[in-house]
Amino acid sequence: MKKSDIAELNYRKAIERLDEIISKIESDDIDVDELSLQVKEAVNLVKLCKAKIDKAEMEVKQVVDDMAKEG
């Protein structure tokens, strides 16, 4: 999967893809070249998931802060 394709995934799809990669790596049915590509993809997926979690955390914090200001 290309990096540009990864950026368009939602959190659930990114986690599902990470699960697929982990299963493939754990199966020992992967050559070294493919392993390298899979690890790079996994790193990009983890970065995407972290960014989505950080964004959601900031949005929730903003809502809570707004509610506190209102009363």
All heavy atoms as TSV, in Angstrom:
chain	resi	resn	atom	element	x	y	z
A	1	MET	N	N	0.849	-1.168	0.000
A	1	MET	CA	C	0.000	0.000	0.000
A	1	MET	C	C	0.899	1.237	0.000
A	1	MET	O	O	1.842	1.327	0.776
A	1	MET	CB	C	-0.892	-0.025	1.246
A	1	MET	CG	C	-1.849	1.113	1.329
A	1	MET	SD	S	-3.021	0.961	2.704
A	1	MET	CE	C	-4.117	-0.291	2.078
A	2	LYS	N	N	0.571	2.189	-0.863
A	2	LYS	CA	C	1.366	3.407	-0.966
A	2	LYS	C	C	1.081	4.336	0.213
A	2	LYS	O	O	0.006	4.299	0.799
A	2	LYS	CB	C	1.050	4.138	-2.267
A	2	LYS	CG	C	1.550	3.419	-3.493
A	2	LYS	CD	C	1.335	4.258	-4.723
A	2	LYS	CE	C	-0.016	3.918	-5.313
A	2	LYS	NZ	N	-0.326	4.649	-6.526
A	3	LYS	N	N	2.069	5.180	0.522
A	3	LYS	CA	C	1.933	6.114	1.633
A	3	LYS	C	C	0.725	7.027	1.441
A	3	LYS	O	O	0.006	7.321	2.389
A	3	LYS	CB	C	3.211	6.936	1.770
A	3	LYS	CG	C	3.350	7.637	3.083
A	3	LYS	CD	C	4.722	8.237	3.239
A	3	LYS	CE	C	4.883	8.846	4.597
A	3	LYS	NZ	N	6.222	9.380	4.816
A	4	SER	N	N	0.471	7.439	0.201
A	4	SER	CA	C	-0.676	8.305	-0.067
A	4	SER	C	C	-1.993	7.571	0.196
A	4	SER	O	O	-2.965	8.163	0.639
A	4	SER	CB	C	-0.640	8.836	-1.490
A	4	SER	OG	O	-0.657	7.768	-2.419
A	5	ASP	N	N	-2.020	6.264	-0.076
A	5	ASP	CA	C	-3.215	5.466	0.209
A	5	ASP	C	C	-3.429	5.328	1.712
A	5	ASP	O	O	-4.559	5.330	2.190
A	5	ASP	CB	C	-3.103	4.074	-0.412
A	5	ASP	CG	C	-3.089	4.107	-1.935
A	5	ASP	OD1	O	-3.600	5.087	-2.516
A	5	ASP	OD2	O	-2.557	3.166	-2.533
A	6	ILE	N	N	-2.333	5.197	2.444
A	6	ILE	CA	C	-2.411	5.048	3.892
A	6	ILE	C	C	-3.038	6.291	4.516
A	6	ILE	O	O	-3.868	6.199	5.410
A	6	ILE	CB	C	-1.014	4.773	4.493
A	6	ILE	CG1	C	-0.570	3.357	4.109
A	6	ILE	CG2	C	-1.009	4.945	6.008
A	6	ILE	CD1	C	0.849	3.027	4.485
A	7	ALA	N	N	-2.663	7.462	4.019
A	7	ALA	CA	C	-3.155	8.719	4.588
A	7	ALA	C	C	-4.671	8.844	4.499
A	7	ALA	O	O	-5.287	9.563	5.281
A	7	ALA	CB	C	-2.490	9.901	3.889
A	8	GLU	N	N	-5.281	8.133	3.573
A	8	GLU	CA	C	-6.725	8.217	3.386
A	8	GLU	C	C	-7.512	7.206	4.220
A	8	GLU	O	O	-8.735	7.244	4.239
A	8	GLU	CB	C	-7.057	8.048	1.903
A	8	GLU	CG	C	-6.503	9.176	1.050
A	8	GLU	CD	C	-6.815	9.030	-0.417
A	8	GLU	OE1	O	-7.726	8.259	-0.764
A	8	GLU	OE2	O	-6.138	9.693	-1.206
A	9	LEU	N	N	-6.810	6.311	4.897
A	9	LEU	CA	C	-7.486	5.288	5.697
A	9	LEU	C	C	-8.077	5.886	6.966
A	9	LEU	O	O	-7.521	6.810	7.547
A	9	LEU	CB	C	-6.501	4.200	6.111
A	9	LEU	CG	C	-5.973	3.267	5.037
A	9	LEU	CD1	C	-4.945	2.328	5.648
A	9	LEU	CD2	C	-7.089	2.479	4.396
A	10	ASN	N	N	-9.200	5.309	7.396
A	10	ASN	CA	C	-9.695	5.696	8.714
A	10	ASN	C	C	-8.983	4.816	9.750
A	10	ASN	O	O	-8.263	3.886	9.407
A	10	ASN	CB	C	-11.221	5.592	8.799
A	10	ASN	CG	C	-11.752	4.184	8.655
A	10	ASN	OD1	O	-11.094	3.206	8.998
A	10	ASN	ND2	N	-12.953	4.067	8.151
A	11	TYR	N	N	-9.184	5.137	11.008
A	11	TYR	CA	C	-8.475	4.444	12.083
A	11	TYR	C	C	-8.725	2.937	12.053
A	11	TYR	O	O	-7.794	2.139	12.121
A	11	TYR	CB	C	-8.889	5.036	13.434
A	11	TYR	CG	C	-8.143	4.448	14.594
A	11	TYR	CD1	C	-6.893	4.929	14.945
A	11	TYR	CD2	C	-8.692	3.415	15.344
A	11	TYR	CE1	C	-6.194	4.389	16.011
A	11	TYR	CE2	C	-8.008	2.872	16.411
A	11	TYR	CZ	C	-6.756	3.359	16.740
A	11	TYR	OH	O	-6.075	2.810	17.788
A	12	ARG	N	N	-9.986	2.557	11.913
A	12	ARG	CA	C	-10.337	1.125	11.936
A	12	ARG	C	C	-9.646	0.361	10.799
A	12	ARG	O	O	-9.099	-0.716	11.007
A	12	ARG	CB	C	-11.846	0.951	11.850
A	12	ARG	CG	C	-12.279	-0.519	11.904
A	12	ARG	CD	C	-13.779	-0.665	11.729
A	12	ARG	NE	N	-14.526	0.159	12.644
A	12	ARG	CZ	C	-14.992	-0.255	13.827
A	12	ARG	NH1	N	-14.777	-1.478	14.220
A	12	ARG	NH2	N	-15.689	0.554	14.585
A	13	LYS	N	N	-9.649	0.933	9.605
A	13	LYS	CA	C	-9.017	0.274	8.457
A	13	LYS	C	C	-7.504	0.190	8.651
A	13	LYS	O	O	-6.874	-0.802	8.265
A	13	LYS	CB	C	-9.333	1.007	7.152
A	13	LYS	CG	C	-10.782	0.918	6.748
A	13	LYS	CD	C	-11.143	-0.480	6.333
A	13	LYS	CE	C	-12.579	-0.535	5.860
A	13	LYS	NZ	N	-13.023	-1.883	5.570
A	14	ALA	N	N	-6.912	1.229	9.247
A	14	ALA	CA	C	-5.471	1.210	9.500
A	14	ALA	C	C	-5.116	0.101	10.482
A	14	ALA	O	O	-4.133	-0.625	10.282
A	14	ALA	CB	C	-5.011	2.567	10.030
A	15	ILE	N	N	-5.919	-0.051	11.526
A	15	ILE	CA	C	-5.675	-1.119	12.504
A	15	ILE	C	C	-5.847	-2.493	11.858
A	15	ILE	O	O	-5.055	-3.410	12.102
A	15	ILE	CB	C	-6.606	-0.959	13.729
A	15	ILE	CG1	C	-6.248	0.293	14.517
A	15	ILE	CG2	C	-6.569	-2.196	14.624
A	15	ILE	CD1	C	-4.882	0.287	15.158
A	16	GLU	N	N	-6.859	-2.634	11.023
A	16	GLU	CA	C	-7.068	-3.907	10.322
A	16	GLU	C	C	-5.867	-4.239	9.441
A	16	GLU	O	O	-5.419	-5.383	9.403
A	16	GLU	CB	C	-8.340	-3.847	9.475
A	16	GLU	CG	C	-9.606	-3.868	10.291
A	16	GLU	CD	C	-10.861	-3.631	9.462
A	16	GLU	OE1	O	-10.770	-3.484	8.216
A	16	GLU	OE2	O	-11.955	-3.573	10.062
A	17	ARG	N	N	-5.344	-3.233	8.745
A	17	ARG	CA	C	-4.180	-3.457	7.879
A	17	ARG	C	C	-2.967	-3.817	8.726
A	17	ARG	O	O	-2.188	-4.697	8.354
A	17	ARG	CB	C	-3.917	-2.221	7.021
A	17	ARG	CG	C	-2.749	-2.363	6.094
A	17	ARG	CD	C	-2.968	-3.459	5.053
A	17	ARG	NE	N	-1.755	-3.633	4.271
A	17	ARG	CZ	C	-1.272	-4.789	3.878
A	17	ARG	NH1	N	-1.934	-5.911	4.118
A	17	ARG	NH2	N	-0.147	-4.849	3.203
A	18	LEU	N	N	-2.792	-3.157	9.872
A	18	LEU	CA	C	-1.690	-3.512	10.770
A	18	LEU	C	C	-1.806	-4.963	11.226
A	18	LEU	O	O	-0.808	-5.689	11.271
A	18	LEU	CB	C	-1.676	-2.593	11.994
A	18	LEU	CG	C	-0.941	-1.279	11.847
A	18	LEU	CD1	C	-1.222	-0.373	13.038
A	18	LEU	CD2	C	0.549	-1.494	11.691
A	19	ASP	N	N	-3.006	-5.399	11.553
A	19	ASP	CA	C	-3.230	-6.796	11.943
A	19	ASP	C	C	-2.829	-7.751	10.821
A	19	ASP	O	O	-2.222	-8.795	11.075
A	19	ASP	CB	C	-4.688	-7.030	12.338
A	19	ASP	CG	C	-5.031	-6.464	13.702
A	19	ASP	OD1	O	-4.100	-6.227	14.511
A	19	ASP	OD2	O	-6.229	-6.256	13.961
A	20	GLU	N	N	-3.172	-7.391	9.581
A	20	GLU	CA	C	-2.797	-8.224	8.433
A	20	GLU	C	C	-1.280	-8.330	8.310
A	20	GLU	O	O	-0.742	-9.415	8.072
A	20	GLU	CB	C	-3.364	-7.633	7.143
A	20	GLU	CG	C	-4.856	-7.725	7.004
A	20	GLU	CD	C	-5.380	-6.946	5.796
A	20	GLU	OE1	O	-4.566	-6.511	4.947
A	20	GLU	OE2	O	-6.601	-6.752	5.710
A	21	ILE	N	N	-0.606	-7.202	8.454
A	21	ILE	CA	C	0.855	-7.191	8.340
A	21	ILE	C	C	1.481	-8.034	9.437
A	21	ILE	O	O	2.383	-8.842	9.190
A	21	ILE	CB	C	1.385	-5.741	8.370
A	21	ILE	CG1	C	0.967	-5.007	7.099
A	21	ILE	CG2	C	2.906	-5.717	8.527
A	21	ILE	CD1	C	1.218	-3.510	7.124
A	22	ILE	N	N	0.997	-7.872	10.658
A	22	ILE	CA	C	1.540	-8.641	11.781
A	22	ILE	C	C	1.341	-10.132	11.555
A	22	ILE	O	O	2.259	-10.932	11.775
A	22	ILE	CB	C	0.901	-8.189	13.114
A	22	ILE	CG1	C	1.385	-6.779	13.450
A	22	ILE	CG2	C	1.223	-9.167	14.247
A	22	ILE	CD1	C	0.615	-6.108	14.559
A	23	SER	N	N	0.175	-10.524	11.087
A	23	SER	CA	C	-0.090	-11.941	10.817
A	23	SER	C	C	0.858	-12.479	9.754
A	23	SER	O	O	1.379	-13.592	9.873
A	23	SER	CB	C	-1.527	-12.133	10.353
A	23	SER	OG	O	-2.420	-11.846	11.387
A	24	LYS	N	N	1.068	-11.677	8.735
A	24	LYS	CA	C	1.960	-12.092	7.653
A	24	LYS	C	C	3.392	-12.265	8.161
A	24	LYS	O	O	4.062	-13.240	7.836
A	24	LYS	CB	C	1.923	-11.066	6.525
A	24	LYS	CG	C	2.488	-11.529	5.235
A	24	LYS	CD	C	2.192	-10.503	4.142
A	24	LYS	CE	C	2.424	-11.105	2.784
A	24	LYS	NZ	N	2.127	-10.155	1.713
A	25	ILE	N	N	3.844	-11.322	8.977
A	25	ILE	CA	C	5.200	-11.401	9.522
A	25	ILE	C	C	5.332	-12.590	10.462
A	25	ILE	O	O	6.330	-13.317	10.426
A	25	ILE	CB	C	5.567	-10.080	10.240
A	25	ILE	CG1	C	5.725	-8.956	9.213
A	25	ILE	CG2	C	6.842	-10.237	11.060
A	25	ILE	CD1	C	5.848	-7.572	9.814
A	26	GLU	N	N	4.329	-12.824	11.285
A	26	GLU	CA	C	4.372	-13.931	12.240
A	26	GLU	C	C	4.305	-15.294	11.570
A	26	GLU	O	O	4.737	-16.282	12.143
A	26	GLU	CB	C	3.245	-13.789	13.257
A	26	GLU	CG	C	3.472	-12.663	14.239
A	26	GLU	CD	C	2.315	-12.467	15.192
A	26	GLU	OE1	O	1.183	-12.915	14.893
A	26	GLU	OE2	O	2.536	-11.847	16.244
A	27	SER	N	N	3.772	-15.352	10.366
A	27	SER	CA	C	3.629	-16.635	9.679
A	27	SER	C	C	4.951	-17.168	9.148
A	27	SER	O	O	5.027	-18.309	8.725
A	27	SER	CB	C	2.642	-16.498	8.512
A	27	SER	OG	O	3.247	-15.795	7.432
A	28	ASP	N	N	5.988	-16.361	9.184
A	28	ASP	CA	C	7.309	-16.736	8.667
A	28	ASP	C	C	7.276	-17.069	7.178
A	28	ASP	O	O	8.196	-17.675	6.657
A	28	ASP	CB	C	7.892	-17.928	9.442
A	28	ASP	CG	C	8.218	-17.586	10.882
A	28	ASP	OD1	O	8.562	-16.424	11.149
A	28	ASP	OD2	O	8.126	-18.492	11.730
A	29	ASP	N	N	6.209	-16.703	6.511
A	29	ASP	CA	C	6.075	-16.976	5.072
A	29	ASP	C	C	6.283	-15.681	4.293
A	29	ASP	O	O	5.465	-15.298	3.467
A	29	ASP	CB	C	4.690	-17.569	4.787
A	29	ASP	CG	C	4.573	-18.060	3.359
A	29	ASP	OD1	O	5.599	-18.454	2.780
A	29	ASP	OD2	O	3.451	-18.027	2.823
A	30	ILE	N	N	7.395	-15.009	4.587
A	30	ILE	CA	C	7.654	-13.721	3.967
A	30	ILE	C	C	9.156	-13.610	3.711
A	30	ILE	O	O	9.964	-13.993	4.549
A	30	ILE	CB	C	7.139	-12.585	4.876
A	30	ILE	CG1	C	7.201	-11.243	4.178
A	30	ILE	CG2	C	7.863	-12.549	6.176
A	30	ILE	CD1	C	6.474	-10.141	4.929
A	31	ASP	N	N	9.510	-13.148	2.515
A	31	ASP	CA	C	10.941	-13.013	2.233
A	31	ASP	C	C	11.449	-11.668	2.751
A	31	ASP	O	O	10.684	-10.792	3.135
A	31	ASP	CB	C	11.238	-13.185	0.738
A	31	ASP	CG	C	10.618	-12.116	-0.141
A	31	ASP	OD1	O	10.645	-10.938	0.245
A	31	ASP	OD2	O	10.133	-12.471	-1.233
A	32	VAL	N	N	12.745	-11.515	2.770
A	32	VAL	CA	C	13.373	-10.346	3.376
A	32	VAL	C	C	12.951	-9.053	2.676
A	32	VAL	O	O	12.683	-8.046	3.334
A	32	VAL	CB	C	14.915	-10.495	3.364
A	32	VAL	CG1	C	15.590	-9.228	3.839
A	32	VAL	CG2	C	15.330	-11.673	4.217
A	33	ASP	N	N	12.878	-9.070	1.360
A	33	ASP	CA	C	12.478	-7.866	0.628
A	33	ASP	C	C	11.052	-7.458	0.984
A	33	ASP	O	O	10.773	-6.280	1.204
A	33	ASP	CB	C	12.598	-8.081	-0.886
A	33	ASP	CG	C	14.033	-8.312	-1.319
A	33	ASP	OD1	O	14.932	-7.695	-0.710
A	33	ASP	OD2	O	14.251	-9.102	-2.251
A	34	GLU	N	N	10.172	-8.416	1.037
A	34	GLU	CA	C	8.780	-8.145	1.382
A	34	GLU	C	C	8.678	-7.699	2.848
A	34	GLU	O	O	7.897	-6.814	3.175
A	34	GLU	CB	C	7.920	-9.385	1.145
A	34	GLU	CG	C	6.467	-9.214	1.470
A	34	GLU	CD	C	5.719	-8.280	0.522
A	34	GLU	OE1	O	6.232	-7.967	-0.563
A	34	GLU	OE2	O	4.624	-7.844	0.897
A	35	LEU	N	N	9.479	-8.302	3.697
A	35	LEU	CA	C	9.479	-7.929	5.115
A	35	LEU	C	C	9.803	-6.448	5.280
A	35	LEU	O	O	9.130	-5.733	6.015
A	35	LEU	CB	C	10.482	-8.785	5.891
A	35	LEU	CG	C	10.664	-8.444	7.370
A	35	LEU	CD1	C	9.378	-8.665	8.140
A	35	LEU	CD2	C	11.795	-9.266	7.952
A	36	SER	N	N	10.801	-5.993	4.569
A	36	SER	CA	C	11.198	-4.591	4.638
A	36	SER	C	C	10.050	-3.679	4.229
A	36	SER	O	O	9.761	-2.691	4.906
A	36	SER	CB	C	12.410	-4.346	3.740
A	36	SER	OG	O	12.743	-2.986	3.714
A	37	LEU	N	N	9.371	-4.007	3.156
A	37	LEU	CA	C	8.236	-3.206	2.694
A	37	LEU	C	C	7.095	-3.226	3.705
A	37	LEU	O	O	6.469	-2.197	3.965
A	37	LEU	CB	C	7.746	-3.714	1.344
A	37	LEU	CG	C	8.696	-3.532	0.159
A	37	LEU	CD1	C	8.145	-4.245	-1.077
A	37	LEU	CD2	C	8.904	-2.058	-0.130
A	38	GLN	N	N	6.834	-4.385	4.274
A	38	GLN	CA	C	5.757	-4.519	5.242
A	38	GLN	C	C	6.043	-3.710	6.505
A	38	GLN	O	O	5.146	-3.077	7.063
A	38	GLN	CB	C	5.527	-5.987	5.601
A	38	GLN	CG	C	5.040	-6.839	4.450
A	38	GLN	CD	C	3.636	-6.495	4.021
A	38	GLN	OE1	O	2.724	-6.513	4.824
A	38	GLN	NE2	N	3.466	-6.169	2.753
A	39	VAL	N	N	7.300	-3.731	6.958
A	39	VAL	CA	C	7.665	-2.977	8.157
A	39	VAL	C	C	7.526	-1.479	7.891
A	39	VAL	O	O	7.015	-0.741	8.736
A	39	VAL	CB	C	9.094	-3.340	8.626
A	39	VAL	CG1	C	9.599	-2.377	9.686
A	39	VAL	CG2	C	9.127	-4.773	9.146
A	40	LYS	N	N	7.951	-1.022	6.729
A	40	LYS	CA	C	7.802	0.396	6.380
A	40	LYS	C	C	6.330	0.798	6.357
A	40	LYS	O	O	5.954	1.861	6.854
A	40	LYS	CB	C	8.448	0.684	5.022
A	40	LYS	CG	C	9.950	0.670	5.063
A	40	LYS	CD	C	10.540	0.873	3.684
A	40	LYS	CE	C	12.046	0.741	3.718
A	40	LYS	NZ	N	12.646	0.833	2.382
A	41	GLU	N	N	5.497	-0.055	5.779
A	41	GLU	CA	C	4.064	0.236	5.747
A	41	GLU	C	C	3.499	0.276	7.165
A	41	GLU	O	O	2.707	1.156	7.511
A	41	GLU	CB	C	3.318	-0.801	4.911
A	41	GLU	CG	C	1.847	-0.524	4.813
A	41	GLU	CD	C	1.085	-1.533	3.966
A	41	GLU	OE1	O	1.700	-2.370	3.279
A	41	GLU	OE2	O	-0.162	-1.475	4.017
A	42	ALA	N	N	3.914	-0.669	7.996
A	42	ALA	CA	C	3.433	-0.718	9.378
A	42	ALA	C	C	3.816	0.554	10.136
A	42	ALA	O	O	3.006	1.100	10.886
A	42	ALA	CB	C	3.985	-1.950	10.089
A	43	VAL	N	N	5.022	1.040	9.923
A	43	VAL	CA	C	5.460	2.270	10.584
A	43	VAL	C	C	4.562	3.431	10.170
A	43	VAL	O	O	4.121	4.227	11.000
A	43	VAL	CB	C	6.937	2.573	10.257
A	43	VAL	CG1	C	7.325	3.995	10.655
A	43	VAL	CG2	C	7.849	1.573	10.957
A	44	ASN	N	N	4.257	3.532	8.879
A	44	ASN	CA	C	3.380	4.600	8.404
A	44	ASN	C	C	1.972	4.471	8.982
A	44	ASN	O	O	1.337	5.475	9.316
A	44	ASN	CB	C	3.341	4.628	6.876
A	44	ASN	CG	C	4.637	5.127	6.281
A	44	ASN	OD1	O	5.304	5.989	6.845
A	44	ASN	ND2	N	5.022	4.585	5.141
A	45	LEU	N	N	1.498	3.252	9.110
A	45	LEU	CA	C	0.176	3.031	9.690
A	45	LEU	C	C	0.143	3.429	11.169
A	45	LEU	O	O	-0.819	4.039	11.639
A	45	LEU	CB	C	-0.240	1.566	9.521
A	45	LEU	CG	C	-0.606	1.151	8.105
A	45	LEU	CD1	C	-0.615	-0.365	7.974
A	45	LEU	CD2	C	-1.950	1.734	7.704
A	46	VAL	N	N	1.196	3.093	11.895
A	46	VAL	CA	C	1.268	3.459	13.312
A	46	VAL	C	C	1.290	4.975	13.452
A	46	VAL	O	O	0.602	5.540	14.322
A	46	VAL	CB	C	2.501	2.814	13.984
A	46	VAL	CG1	C	2.745	3.398	15.367
A	46	VAL	CG2	C	2.333	1.302	14.076
A	47	LYS	N	N	2.054	5.657	12.601
A	47	LYS	CA	C	2.092	7.124	12.637
A	47	LYS	C	C	0.707	7.705	12.370
A	47	LYS	O	O	0.278	8.651	13.035
A	47	LYS	CB	C	3.083	7.661	11.607
A	47	LYS	CG	C	4.529	7.445	11.986
A	47	LYS	CD	C	5.454	7.968	10.897
A	47	LYS	CE	C	6.906	7.737	11.216
A	47	LYS	NZ	N	7.793	8.213	10.128
A	48	LEU	N	N	0.005	7.144	11.396
A	48	LEU	CA	C	-1.342	7.608	11.073
A	48	LEU	C	C	-2.274	7.420	12.265
A	48	LEU	O	O	-3.013	8.337	12.639
A	48	LEU	CB	C	-1.890	6.858	9.861
A	48	LEU	CG	C	-3.350	7.133	9.526
A	48	LEU	CD1	C	-3.484	8.495	8.855
A	48	LEU	CD2	C	-3.916	6.048	8.648
A	49	CYS	N	N	-2.237	6.251	12.873
A	49	CYS	CA	C	-3.103	5.973	14.016
A	49	CYS	C	C	-2.796	6.912	15.173
A	49	CYS	O	O	-3.713	7.434	15.814
A	49	CYS	CB	C	-2.953	4.516	14.454
A	49	CYS	SG	S	-3.663	3.344	13.288
A	50	LYS	N	N	-1.525	7.140	15.433
A	50	LYS	CA	C	-1.149	8.056	16.509
A	50	LYS	C	C	-1.671	9.460	16.222
A	50	LYS	O	O	-2.204	10.121	17.112
A	50	LYS	CB	C	0.361	8.084	16.695
A	50	LYS	CG	C	0.783	8.973	17.853
A	50	LYS	CD	C	2.260	8.993	18.060
A	50	LYS	CE	C	2.712	9.873	19.195
A	50	LYS	NZ	N	1.959	11.034	19.523
A	51	ALA	N	N	-1.538	9.914	14.995
A	51	ALA	CA	C	-2.026	11.246	14.634
A	51	ALA	C	C	-3.536	11.342	14.825
A	51	ALA	O	O	-4.050	12.356	15.312
A	51	ALA	CB	C	-1.642	11.582	13.195
A	52	LYS	N	N	-4.256	10.288	14.451
A	52	LYS	CA	C	-5.706	10.295	14.601
A	52	LYS	C	C	-6.098	10.304	16.085
A	52	LYS	O	O	-7.042	10.988	16.475
A	52	LYS	CB	C	-6.324	9.112	13.864
A	52	LYS	CG	C	-6.266	9.288	12.350
A	52	LYS	CD	C	-7.011	8.201	11.633
A	52	LYS	CE	C	-6.970	8.402	10.140
A	52	LYS	NZ	N	-7.795	9.503	9.659
A	53	ILE	N	N	-5.387	9.567	16.908
A	53	ILE	CA	C	-5.653	9.552	18.345
A	53	ILE	C	C	-5.358	10.923	18.940
A	53	ILE	O	O	-6.147	11.449	19.735
A	53	ILE	CB	C	-4.830	8.447	19.048
A	53	ILE	CG1	C	-5.384	7.075	18.657
A	53	ILE	CG2	C	-4.842	8.639	20.566
A	53	ILE	CD1	C	-4.514	5.916	19.083
A	54	ASP	N	N	-4.234	11.508	18.558
A	54	ASP	CA	C	-3.876	12.842	19.062
A	54	ASP	C	C	-4.932	13.872	18.675
A	54	ASP	O	O	-5.326	14.707	19.489
A	54	ASP	CB	C	-2.510	13.272	18.539
A	54	ASP	CG	C	-1.351	12.479	19.140
A	54	ASP	OD1	O	-1.563	11.776	20.155
A	54	ASP	OD2	O	-0.241	12.548	18.578
A	55	LYS	N	N	-5.405	13.802	17.439
A	55	LYS	CA	C	-6.421	14.747	16.964
A	55	LYS	C	C	-7.723	14.570	17.750
A	55	LYS	O	O	-8.337	15.552	18.184
A	55	LYS	CB	C	-6.681	14.552	15.477
A	55	LYS	CG	C	-7.704	15.509	14.920
A	55	LYS	CD	C	-7.950	15.283	13.453
A	55	LYS	CE	C	-9.042	16.238	12.970
A	55	LYS	NZ	N	-9.562	15.907	11.681
A	56	ALA	N	N	-8.130	13.322	17.939
A	56	ALA	CA	C	-9.361	13.064	18.687
A	56	ALA	C	C	-9.226	13.550	20.128
A	56	ALA	O	O	-10.156	14.138	20.687
A	56	ALA	CB	C	-9.692	11.575	18.660
A	57	GLU	N	N	-8.065	13.343	20.720
A	57	GLU	CA	C	-7.829	13.791	22.093
A	57	GLU	C	C	-7.936	15.313	22.185
A	57	GLU	O	O	-8.562	15.844	23.114
A	57	GLU	CB	C	-6.444	13.332	22.541
A	57	GLU	CG	C	-6.120	13.675	23.977
A	57	GLU	CD	C	-4.750	13.163	24.409
A	57	GLU	OE1	O	-4.051	12.506	23.627
A	57	GLU	OE2	O	-4.388	13.469	25.558
A	58	MET	N	N	-7.365	16.023	21.225
A	58	MET	CA	C	-7.447	17.488	21.223
A	58	MET	C	C	-8.886	17.959	21.046
A	58	MET	O	O	-9.323	18.912	21.704
A	58	MET	CB	C	-6.573	18.068	20.104
A	58	MET	CG	C	-5.105	17.996	20.412
A	58	MET	SD	S	-3.959	18.684	19.162
A	58	MET	CE	C	-4.966	19.339	17.894
A	59	GLU	N	N	-9.638	17.285	20.175
A	59	GLU	CA	C	-11.033	17.665	19.948
A	59	GLU	C	C	-11.879	17.446	21.198
A	59	GLU	O	O	-12.712	18.280	21.554
A	59	GLU	CB	C	-11.605	16.900	18.761
A	59	GLU	CG	C	-11.016	17.348	17.431
A	59	GLU	CD	C	-11.432	16.477	16.261
A	59	GLU	OE1	O	-12.072	15.415	16.473
A	59	GLU	OE2	O	-11.097	16.855	15.122
A	60	VAL	N	N	-11.660	16.324	21.869
A	60	VAL	CA	C	-12.402	16.038	23.100
A	60	VAL	C	C	-12.037	17.059	24.174
A	60	VAL	O	O	-12.912	17.580	24.875
A	60	VAL	CB	C	-12.133	14.591	23.589
A	60	VAL	CG1	C	-12.657	14.382	25.000
A	60	VAL	CG2	C	-12.746	13.592	22.624
A	61	LYS	N	N	-10.757	17.364	24.294
A	61	LYS	CA	C	-10.319	18.365	25.267
A	61	LYS	C	C	-10.978	19.707	24.980
A	61	LYS	O	O	-11.426	20.388	25.906
A	61	LYS	CB	C	-8.797	18.504	25.245
A	61	LYS	CG	C	-8.258	19.445	26.302
A	61	LYS	CD	C	-6.751	19.549	26.224
A	61	LYS	CE	C	-6.148	20.442	27.262
A	61	LYS	NZ	N	-6.823	21.662	27.584
A	62	GLN	N	N	-11.063	20.085	23.723
A	62	GLN	CA	C	-11.689	21.350	23.357
A	62	GLN	C	C	-13.163	21.369	23.749
A	62	GLN	O	O	-13.663	22.348	24.284
A	62	GLN	CB	C	-11.545	21.620	21.854
A	62	GLN	CG	C	-12.092	22.962	21.413
A	62	GLN	CD	C	-11.367	24.129	22.044
A	62	GLN	OE1	O	-10.144	24.170	22.059
A	62	GLN	NE2	N	-12.111	25.075	22.589
A	63	VAL	N	N	-13.858	20.272	23.508
A	63	VAL	CA	C	-15.274	20.182	23.880
A	63	VAL	C	C	-15.428	20.312	25.390
A	63	VAL	O	O	-16.294	21.045	25.878
A	63	VAL	CB	C	-15.894	18.863	23.365
A	63	VAL	CG1	C	-17.263	18.625	23.979
A	63	VAL	CG2	C	-15.978	18.873	21.848
A	64	VAL	N	N	-14.591	19.601	26.134
A	64	VAL	CA	C	-14.657	19.667	27.599
A	64	VAL	C	C	-14.351	21.084	28.086
A	64	VAL	O	O	-15.041	21.603	28.967
A	64	VAL	CB	C	-13.699	18.626	28.238
A	64	VAL	CG1	C	-13.578	18.830	29.745
A	64	VAL	CG2	C	-14.167	17.219	27.918
A	65	ASP	N	N	-13.332	21.710	27.503
A	65	ASP	CA	C	-12.997	23.086	27.881
A	65	ASP	C	C	-14.159	24.033	27.583
A	65	ASP	O	O	-14.478	24.895	28.391
A	65	ASP	CB	C	-11.736	23.559	27.151
A	65	ASP	CG	C	-10.467	22.899	27.657
A	65	ASP	OD1	O	-10.508	22.231	28.729
A	65	ASP	OD2	O	-9.432	23.028	26.980
A	66	ASP	N	N	-14.782	23.868	26.427
A	66	ASP	CA	C	-15.931	24.712	26.053
A	66	ASP	C	C	-17.092	24.520	27.024
A	66	ASP	O	O	-17.747	25.486	27.411
A	66	ASP	CB	C	-16.386	24.422	24.622
A	66	ASP	CG	C	-15.390	24.890	23.571
A	66	ASP	OD1	O	-14.464	25.656	23.914
A	66	ASP	OD2	O	-15.526	24.483	22.389
A	67	MET	N	N	-17.325	23.279	27.416
A	67	MET	CA	C	-18.408	23.001	28.362
A	67	MET	C	C	-18.111	23.645	29.717
A	67	MET	O	O	-19.001	24.173	30.373
A	67	MET	CB	C	-18.602	21.490	28.527
A	67	MET	CG	C	-19.266	20.846	27.327
A	67	MET	SD	S	-19.399	19.036	27.456
A	67	MET	CE	C	-20.179	18.818	29.029
A	68	ALA	N	N	-16.856	23.603	30.141
A	68	ALA	CA	C	-16.468	24.182	31.426
A	68	ALA	C	C	-16.655	25.692	31.406
A	68	ALA	O	O	-17.065	26.285	32.407
A	68	ALA	CB	C	-15.031	23.827	31.743
A	69	LYS	N	N	-16.397	26.310	30.273
A	69	LYS	CA	C	-16.549	27.770	30.158
A	69	LYS	C	C	-18.027	28.163	30.183
A	69	LYS	O	O	-18.365	29.237	30.672
A	69	LYS	CB	C	-15.921	28.253	28.850
A	69	LYS	CG	C	-14.421	28.228	28.845
A	69	LYS	CD	C	-13.874	28.642	27.501
A	69	LYS	CE	C	-12.370	28.469	27.443
A	69	LYS	NZ	N	-11.827	28.748	26.101
A	70	GLU	N	N	-18.862	27.289	29.645
A	70	GLU	CA	C	-20.296	27.591	29.581
A	70	GLU	C	C	-20.984	27.448	30.933
A	70	GLU	O	O	-22.062	27.966	31.143
A	70	GLU	CB	C	-20.982	26.713	28.548
A	70	GLU	CG	C	-20.591	27.055	27.125
A	70	GLU	CD	C	-21.224	26.111	26.108
A	70	GLU	OE1	O	-22.042	25.254	26.503
A	70	GLU	OE2	O	-20.867	26.231	24.928
A	71	GLY	N	N	-20.372	26.681	31.777
A	71	GLY	CA	C	-21.052	26.669	33.021
A	71	GLY	C	C	-20.961	25.542	33.909
A	71	GLY	O	O	-21.554	25.306	34.816
